[in-house]
């Protein structure tokens, strides 16, 4: 046997066929690894989207709940009928002894930002307003919520800001006013209100929550929850509170006043109704149910991104099969500052 020939065959390496087979096996292995990686990454992104939607929805409900719990607070009392210079259409408002409040630019409706008689108000799957506070491409078929109250922080008269709406209040009354902007801004002095030990200044809060069909630019396809806030001017200014909110629905727990002593309100929720069925917003509403339907920013490659059905305000809602992941969060908020008439005690007068 030729030793040189045998050694040359052993040192020749892989043949072309062997290399092709090895490359094919390698590609199959790499393809499997890539499929596992992509699947794992999609699952991870889906989980991240789910957690983000959950956190965002809870943030939105907490923000709305904070406003609802403070609604109908007017400084040192919760009787809106005692507040002067409010909406002139208020049926129980006392006459304004100070300077009437100016209109607010971008208001929901004429004098709506000072509609103290309705500390909470909502539209049922429609925009109930003729103004511009919720016109940033309002999404049809969603609810609108407006809330009004006086911030609980007490402000010294010389610390007030120019052209901002405030409420000066005591235990037995109050007056809305807009600061003049001087070095010591004007504040109403009503007989009996000698100084800040008997009265205090509070920022007037007026807000509207609604869903818009875009977030950053019109037509971007990403819906958002917007909040219109009362700012200096006075002016209602709308801004994005949270992106990815596809639906916003409300129900109101009402006390219809037929099951208490002598048929009076007993301070308990009798039923939950839509906004269109609320008769008296200041007296009837004791609680609010909130539904926030979130939609992911990115499409989902998994089956979870397909059509889903949610129960919102008692109605089944089926989402389109568009590849987006969705998540529904709901909550109930009890109002703390209702102005219901006290119920007489059993056997009492």
C-alpha positions in Angstrom: 0.0 0.0 0.0 1.2 3.5 -0.9 1.7 5.3 2.5 2.0 8.7 0.9 -1.4 8.3 -0.9 -3.1 7.0 2.2 -1.9 10.0 4.3 -3.0 12.5 1.6 -6.6 11.0 1.7 -6.7 11.3 5.5 -5.6 15.0 5.4 -8.0 16.1 2.5 -10.8 17.3 5.0 -14.6 17.3 4.2 -15.8 16.7 0.8 -18.2 19.2 -0.9 -21.2 16.9 -0.2 -20.3 16.6 3.4 -20.0 20.4 3.8 -23.3 20.9 2.1 -25.0 18.4 4.4 -23.3 20.1 7.5 -24.5 23.5 6.3 -28.0 22.2 5.8 -28.1 20.7 9.3 -26.7 24.0 10.7 -29.4 26.0 8.9 -32.1 23.8 10.3 -30.8 24.1 13.8 -30.4 27.9 13.4 -33.9 28.2 12.0 -35.3 26.4 15.0 -33.4 28.6 17.4 -34.6 31.7 15.6 -38.2 30.5 15.7 -37.9 29.9 19.5 -36.3 33.4 19.9 -39.0 35.1 17.9 -41.8 33.2 19.7 -40.2 34.0 23.1 -39.8 37.7 22.1 -43.4 38.0 20.9 -44.6 36.4 24.1 -42.4 38.7 26.2 -43.7 41.8 24.3 -47.3 40.6 24.7 -46.7 40.3 28.4 -45.1 43.7 28.6 -48.0 45.2 26.7 -50.5 43.5 29.0 -48.8 44.8 32.1 -48.4 48.3 30.6 -52.1 48.4 29.7 -53.1 47.2 33.2 -50.9 49.8 34.9 -52.1 52.6 32.5 -55.8 51.7 33.0 -55.4 51.7 36.8 -53.7 55.1 36.6 -56.6 56.5 34.6 -59.2 55.2 37.0 -57.3 56.5 40.0 -57.0 60.0 38.4 -60.8 60.0 37.7 -61.6 58.6 41.1 -59.6 61.3 42.8 -61.7 64.0 41.0 -64.9 62.2 41.7 -64.2 61.9 45.4 -63.5 65.6 45.6 -66.5 66.7 43.5 -68.9 69.0 45.3 -66.3 70.2 47.8 -66.5 74.0 48.0 -63.8 74.9 50.4 -65.2 74.6 53.9 -68.6 73.1 52.9 -70.3 71.0 50.3 -73.4 73.0 49.5 -73.1 74.4 46.1 -76.2 76.5 46.5 -74.2 78.7 48.9 -71.6 79.6 46.2 -72.1 83.1 44.7 -71.3 84.0 41.1 -71.8 80.5 39.7 -73.7 79.7 36.5 -76.6 82.1 36.2 -78.9 79.2 35.1 -78.5 77.5 38.5 -82.0 77.1 40.0 -80.8 77.4 43.6 -78.0 79.9 43.4 -78.0 83.0 45.5 -77.4 86.4 43.7 -73.9 87.4 43.0 -72.8 90.3 45.1 -69.3 90.4 43.5 -68.0 90.6 39.9 -69.7 88.1 37.6 -67.4 85.4 36.4 -66.1 85.9 32.8 -66.6 83.3 30.1 -63.9 80.7 29.8 -62.2 80.2 26.4 -62.7 76.7 25.1 -65.5 76.0 27.6 -67.8 73.0 27.2 -70.8 75.3 27.1 -71.6 78.8 28.2 -70.7 79.1 31.9 -70.2 75.3 32.2 -66.9 75.7 34.1 -68.9 77.4 36.9 -71.9 75.1 36.8 -71.7 74.4 40.5 -75.2 73.0 40.5 -73.8 69.9 38.5 -70.6 69.0 40.3 -70.7 65.8 38.3 -72.2 65.4 34.8 -71.8 63.0 31.9 -72.8 62.3 28.4 -74.1 58.8 27.5 -72.2 57.6 24.4 -72.4 61.1 23.0 -70.9 64.6 23.4 -73.6 66.6 25.3 -71.8 69.9 24.9 -71.9 72.6 22.2 -68.6 74.1 23.2 -65.0 73.1 22.4 -63.8 71.4 25.6 -64.0 67.9 24.1 -63.6 68.5 20.3 -60.1 67.0 19.9 -61.6 64.4 17.6 -64.0 63.0 20.2 -64.6 59.3 19.5 -68.3 58.6 18.9 -69.9 56.0 21.1 -67.9 56.8 24.2 -68.9 58.6 27.4 -67.8 62.1 28.5 -67.4 63.0 32.2 -67.1 66.5 33.7 -66.2 67.1 37.4 -66.1 70.4 39.4 -64.8 71.2 42.9 -62.6 73.5 44.9 -59.1 72.3 45.6 -58.6 71.5 49.3 -55.4 73.5 49.7 -55.9 76.9 51.3 -54.2 79.8 49.5 -53.2 83.2 51.0 -54.6 86.2 49.1 -51.1 87.4 48.2 -50.2 84.0 46.7 -52.9 83.9 44.1 -52.0 83.8 40.4 -53.2 86.2 37.7 -56.4 85.4 35.7 -57.0 82.2 37.6 -60.5 81.2 38.9 -60.8 80.7 42.6 -63.4 80.2 45.3 -63.3 82.3 48.5 -65.3 80.4 51.1 -66.4 80.3 54.7 -68.4 77.7 56.7 -71.6 79.2 55.5 -71.0 80.6 52.0 -68.6 81.2 49.1 -67.9 83.4 46.1 -66.2 82.6 42.8 -63.8 85.2 41.5 -60.9 85.6 39.0 -57.7 87.0 40.5 -56.8 90.4 39.1 -53.0 89.7 38.9 -51.9 92.7 40.9 -49.1 92.3 43.5 -51.8 91.5 46.1 -54.6 90.1 43.9 -58.2 91.1 44.7 -60.4 88.7 46.6 -64.0 89.3 47.6 -64.6 90.5 51.1 -68.1 89.8 52.2 -69.5 91.3 55.4 -68.7 88.9 58.2 -65.6 87.6 56.5 -63.0 89.8 58.2 -59.8 87.9 57.4 -58.4 84.5 56.4 -59.2 83.1 59.8 -62.9 83.1 58.8 -62.5 82.5 55.1 -60.0 81.0 52.7 -59.1 80.9 49.0 -59.2 77.7 47.0 -58.4 76.9 43.3 -61.4 76.1 41.2 -61.1 72.8 39.5 -63.2 72.0 36.4 -62.3 69.0 34.2 -63.7 67.0 31.3 -62.6 63.4 30.5 -63.3 62.0 27.1 -61.8 59.6 24.4 -60.2 61.0 21.3 -59.5 58.9 18.2 -55.8 59.9 18.0 -52.9 60.5 20.4 -50.1 62.5 18.8 -51.4 63.6 15.4 -54.8 63.3 13.8 -55.1 60.0 11.9 -52.3 58.2 13.8 -54.8 55.4 14.7 -54.0 55.3 18.4 -56.9 56.4 20.6 -56.3 58.3 23.8 -58.1 59.4 27.0 -57.9 63.2 27.1 -58.6 65.6 30.0 -59.6 69.2 29.5 -58.5 71.4 32.4 -59.4 74.9 33.6 -56.3 77.0 33.4 -55.4 80.7 33.6 -57.4 82.9 31.4 -59.7 81.4 32.4 -59.4 78.8 29.6 -60.2 75.1 29.2 -57.2 73.3 27.6 -57.3 69.7 26.4 -54.3 67.4 26.6 -53.6 63.7 26.4 -53.9 62.0 29.8 -53.3 58.4 28.5 -52.6 56.8 25.1 -54.2 53.6 24.1 -57.7 54.1 25.6 -60.2 52.7 23.1 -63.4 53.0 25.2 -64.6 54.8 28.3 -68.0 54.0 29.8 -69.8 55.1 33.0 -72.8 54.1 35.1 -74.1 56.0 38.1 -75.3 54.6 41.3 -78.4 56.6 42.2 -80.7 56.9 45.3 -84.1 57.3 43.8 -85.7 58.3 47.2 -88.5 55.9 47.5 -87.3 53.4 50.2 -86.3 55.6 53.1 -88.2 57.1 55.9 -91.4 58.6 54.6 -90.2 57.9 51.1 -87.1 60.1 51.4 -83.6 59.2 50.2 -81.9 56.7 52.5 -78.3 57.4 51.3 -78.0 54.0 49.6 -77.5 53.1 46.0 -80.8 51.7 44.6 -79.5 51.0 41.1 -76.8 51.8 38.5 -78.0 53.7 35.4 -76.5 55.4 32.4 -76.1 59.1 32.3 -79.2 59.7 30.3 -81.3 58.2 33.2 -80.0 60.5 35.9 -82.6 63.0 37.0 -80.7 65.2 39.5 -77.0 65.1 39.4 -76.5 67.0 42.7 -78.8 64.8 44.7 -79.3 61.4 43.1 -75.7 60.2 42.3 -73.9 58.4 45.1 -71.4 56.3 43.2 -69.8 55.9 39.7 -68.8 52.7 37.9 -66.0 53.2 35.4 -64.9 51.0 32.5 -61.6 51.7 30.6 -60.8 49.5 27.6 -57.2 49.7 26.7 -55.6 48.8 23.3 -52.0 48.0 22.8 -49.8 50.3 20.7 -48.4 47.5 18.6 -50.1 44.5 16.9 -49.8 41.1 18.5 -48.7 38.0 16.5 -50.3 35.6 19.0 -53.9 34.5 18.9 -54.6 36.9 21.8 -54.5 39.7 19.3 -57.6 38.3 17.6 -61.2 39.3 18.2 -62.2 39.5 21.9 -65.6 40.0 23.7 -65.8 42.2 26.8 -68.8 43.0 29.0 -68.9 46.8 29.5 -71.8 48.4 31.4 -73.8 45.2 31.1 -73.4 45.0 27.3 -71.2 42.6 25.3 -68.6 44.4 23.2 -66.7 42.5 20.5 -63.5 44.1 19.3 -62.4 43.8 15.7 -59.9 41.1 14.6 -57.1 43.6 13.9 -54.2 42.0 15.7 -54.2 44.4 18.7 -54.1 43.2 22.3 -56.8 44.7 24.6 -57.4 44.8 28.3 -60.5 45.9 30.3 -60.2 47.5 33.8 -63.2 48.6 35.8 -63.8 50.2 39.2 -66.4 51.7 41.5 -66.0 55.1 43.1 -68.2 56.3 46.0 -68.9 60.0 46.1 -68.1 61.5 49.5 -69.7 65.0 49.3 -73.3 64.5 48.3 -75.8 67.2 49.3 -78.7 64.8 50.0 -81.3 65.9 52.7 -80.6 64.1 55.9 -83.1 61.3 56.6 -85.1 61.6 59.9 -84.4 59.0 62.4 -86.9 56.3 63.1 -89.6 57.6 65.4 -88.1 61.1 65.3 -89.7 64.3 64.0 
